[in-house]
Structure formats: structure tokens, C-alpha cells
Amino acid sequence: RTLELAIGTGRVALPLAARGCDIHGIEASPEMVAKLREKPGGADIPVTLGDMAAVKAEGEFGFIFLIFNTLYNLTSQAAQVDCFRNAGAMLAPGGAFLVEAFVPDLKQFHDHRSVKPRHVGFSSLALEAAIHDPVTQRIDYQVLRVTKNGVQLTPLPMRYAWPQETDLMAELAGLKLESRWGDWDKRAFTADSRMHISVYRKPA
């Protein structure tokens, strides 16, 4: 049994289900789950609605995963610690918890601020602005899109954690680091890696 935290619209869960994986999900957004249900096979995937740091899916799981930097959508260290503890509580003995997240590159910030273009065209413009708080490790992003139809703002607050910090969160949840890679091709994690894929194991 496999559990995806923040299952969203099922872009990972649906292909896994099609390959025979007994996949379940936890998702905070009812709108995301509604999109999942509209897709072929989406109605067959059990989903628990709620905060992935607090709610539990029924039963135990041999594998739980949290990808696409979604751990950072929990904007406090306490919430991230709770997420690890929640995952650990749902893991069967010997089960594994996989986390994928970027490694912060703070060189992009000047005076803890950053503005960079995402798209520049004759009829549209997209800018990404961010403010970094090194004390709380929080980055507040705002994407500004300007087109002939008007202006759109897309906010994205997040709280990053260093890989060593996630290791400590795992230890607090009773999990131990088993593997860490710098990419999905399992290349070695180094000081130059811009992401990490970490697998934590619950003792059997």
C-alpha cells in the first residue's frame, strides 16, 4: 500500500495506479480532489481530505512519498515536524518515506530580495518577485502576469528546510536516513546539488 501526501490532481498517482500500485492520497484542497475525480481512474483512488501534517489515511502503508517541494508549503518548522511525525505514524514497520525538495540557492537574493523576469513578450510580461526571511527560512513569492486582458497575481509562500534539517525531523519521527540522491537518476548528492531525494526508513 502506497500513500501520496498532497496527491493533488493525480498526475503521479494515476500513472502509478495504472501500473497496479495500491495508491491512496491525502489532499487539503477539495478543488484538487474534484479535478482528480474527473480523470479516468481518478474516482477509484481513496483520498483523505485534510492537512497532511495532521490527518491520517486509514491503515498502514509500506511506502509514503511527498514530492514537488510540497513539504515547503507547510510554512513553519513545527508544521513540517508534524508532517514527518504523521507520516511516521502511518508507516508500517520497515516502511519508507520519500521526500523530494529543492536545496535553497540563496545567491539569487540581494538584500534578501529578488526580482526576475519569467517571460517577456510583445503582448505579455511575467515577473517573479520574492522576499527572503533568513530567520524563519521563509520565502514569499509573488508572480505578476500582465497581458492585454489585465493583471494577475499568484502568491506562493514557502518555508524551506536544509537536508540536514529534514534528517532531524525524520529522527524525531523515529525514521532513519537510508538513501539520498541529487536527482531522480540517482546521481550522487553533492554540495552543488540543487535538489535532494531522500528516503527515510522506519525500523522493522
VENFENSUL-V691158 format. One record per helix or strand of 2 or more residues. SS is the DSSP state (h for helix, s for strand). FROM is the first residue (numbers start at 0). TO is the last residue. Records with the same first field share a line. If there is no record, write none. Layout:
BEGIN
SS = FROM-TO ; FROM-TO
END
This chain:
BEGIN
s = 1-4 ; 22-26 ; 45-48 ; 60-65 ; 90-101 ; 112-119 ; 123-132 ; 137-146 ; 149-158 ; 174-180 ; 194-201
h = 12-17 ; 29-37 ; 41-43 ; 69-72 ; 76-89 ; 105-107 ; 162-171
END
